[in-house]
Amino acid sequence: MPGKRSDVISWDEFFMRVAIAASLRSKDPKTQVGACIADTNDRILSVGYNGTPSGLDDDEFPWGTSEDPLFDKHNYVIHAEANAILNYRGSLKDMQGAKVYVTLFPCQECAKTLVQAGVGEVIYLDDKYDGTEGNRVSKSVFDRCGITYRQVRLPEDALV
């Protein structure tokens, strides 16, 4: 009788692949972000991706960047991390110490929201805004609140 497989993917890779899959639902033509929240027992609590509020019609949405705030997507899109928290149907006390897997390092607003929800660790795939003011604020929020964060690397075949 053969033994069990030993070449299974890690929990980090599994949850990040879920976040990547969630990002594929984003309609944003420039930046697709996904998030997966897992509890301390390695169970998925929720997932989310960056997108418009459910009341906005994607077909009539201004997906570009504009000087006019009414036509700038940044004023409309809910980020993946916030959507993952909003999609959760349980008690927020279940998120205490949870891990969030995100395809892009959280912005400063999402950092505050994650802290407030009780998330204990942030695992991210990409930090393309590293060093920007918002990125430094995000990291400061996490540092001051005792939230750990680390980057995970995936094999090329796991990336979209």
C-alpha positions in Angstrom: 0.0 0.0 0.0 1.5 3.4 -1.0 2.1 6.0 1.7 0.5 9.4 1.7 1.7 12.1 -0.6 4.5 14.3 0.7 4.5 16.9 -2.0 1.3 18.7 -1.0 1.3 22.5 -1.2 1.7 24.5 2.0 -1.2 26.3 3.7 0.4 29.6 2.6 0.4 28.5 -1.0 -3.1 27.1 -0.7 -4.7 30.3 0.7 -2.7 32.6 -1.6 -4.0 30.6 -4.6 -7.5 31.2 -3.3 -6.7 34.9 -3.1 -5.4 34.8 -6.7 -8.5 33.0 -7.8 -10.7 35.6 -6.1 -8.7 38.4 -7.9 -9.8 36.9 -11.2 -13.4 38.2 -10.4 -12.3 41.8 -10.4 -13.5 43.9 -13.3 -10.8 46.5 -12.8 -8.8 46.6 -16.1 -5.6 47.8 -14.3 -5.4 46.2 -10.9 -7.0 42.9 -9.8 -6.6 42.1 -6.1 -7.9 39.2 -4.1 -8.0 38.4 -0.4 -8.6 35.2 1.6 -9.0 35.3 5.3 -8.2 32.1 7.2 -8.6 31.4 10.9 -6.0 30.1 13.3 -7.2 26.5 12.5 -6.5 26.9 8.8 -10.1 27.2 7.7 -11.3 29.8 5.2 -13.5 32.4 6.8 -14.1 34.6 3.8 -12.8 35.8 0.4 -13.0 39.1 -1.5 -11.8 41.0 -4.5 -11.6 44.6 -5.5 -14.8 45.8 -7.1 -17.7 48.2 -7.1 -20.5 48.2 -4.5 -23.3 45.9 -5.5 -25.6 48.8 -6.4 -23.3 50.1 -9.1 -23.7 48.8 -12.6 -20.2 47.6 -13.9 -21.2 48.4 -17.4 -21.8 52.1 -16.6 -18.8 52.4 -14.2 -15.9 54.8 -15.0 -12.9 52.3 -14.8 -10.3 54.9 -15.5 -8.3 57.4 -13.6 -9.5 61.0 -14.0 -9.0 64.5 -12.5 -12.7 64.6 -12.1 -13.6 62.6 -8.9 -16.8 61.5 -10.5 -14.9 59.6 -13.1 -12.0 58.2 -11.1 -12.4 54.5 -10.1 -10.5 55.1 -6.9 -13.5 56.8 -5.4 -15.8 53.9 -6.1 -13.9 50.6 -5.7 -14.1 48.6 -2.5 -10.8 46.9 -1.9 -10.4 43.1 -1.6 -9.6 43.1 2.1 -12.6 45.2 3.0 -14.8 43.0 0.8 -13.5 39.9 2.5 -14.4 41.3 5.9 -17.9 42.5 4.6 -18.5 39.1 3.0 -17.9 37.3 6.3 -21.2 36.1 7.7 -20.0 35.0 11.1 -19.0 36.9 14.3 -16.0 39.2 14.0 -14.7 37.5 17.2 -13.9 34.5 15.0 -11.4 36.7 13.1 -9.3 37.3 16.2 -5.7 36.4 15.2 -6.8 35.3 11.7 -4.4 35.5 8.7 -5.3 37.5 5.6 -3.7 36.5 2.3 -3.7 39.3 -0.2 -2.3 39.5 -3.7 -1.2 43.2 -3.1 0.0 44.7 0.2 -2.9 46.5 1.9 -3.4 50.3 1.6 -3.6 52.4 4.7 -7.4 52.3 4.9 -7.5 48.5 4.6 -4.7 48.2 7.1 -6.8 50.0 9.7 -9.9 47.9 8.8 -7.9 44.7 9.1 -6.6 45.7 12.5 -10.1 46.7 13.7 -11.5 43.3 12.5 -8.9 41.5 14.6 -6.6 40.0 11.9 -3.3 39.0 13.4 -1.1 38.5 10.3 -0.9 39.8 6.8 0.6 37.6 4.1 1.1 39.3 0.8 2.2 38.4 -2.7 3.2 41.8 -4.2 4.3 45.1 -2.6 4.5 47.2 -5.7 3.8 50.4 -3.7 6.6 49.7 -1.3 8.1 53.0 0.0 5.2 55.2 -0.9 3.6 57.3 1.8 0.5 55.1 2.0 2.6 52.0 2.2 4.7 53.4 5.0 1.5 54.3 6.9 0.1 50.8 6.4 3.2 49.2 7.8 3.3 51.7 10.7 -0.3 50.8 11.5 0.6 47.1 11.5 3.8 47.6 13.5 2.1 49.8 16.1 -0.8 47.3 16.5 1.4 44.2 16.7 0.2 42.8 13.4 2.9 40.8 11.6 3.3 40.9 7.8 5.4 38.9 5.4 5.7 38.3 1.8 5.2 34.8 0.3 6.7 33.6 -2.9 4.9 31.1 -5.1 6.1 28.9 -7.9 5.7 30.4 -11.3 3.0 27.8 -12.2 0.8 29.1 -9.3 0.7 32.6 -10.7 -1.9 33.8 -13.2 
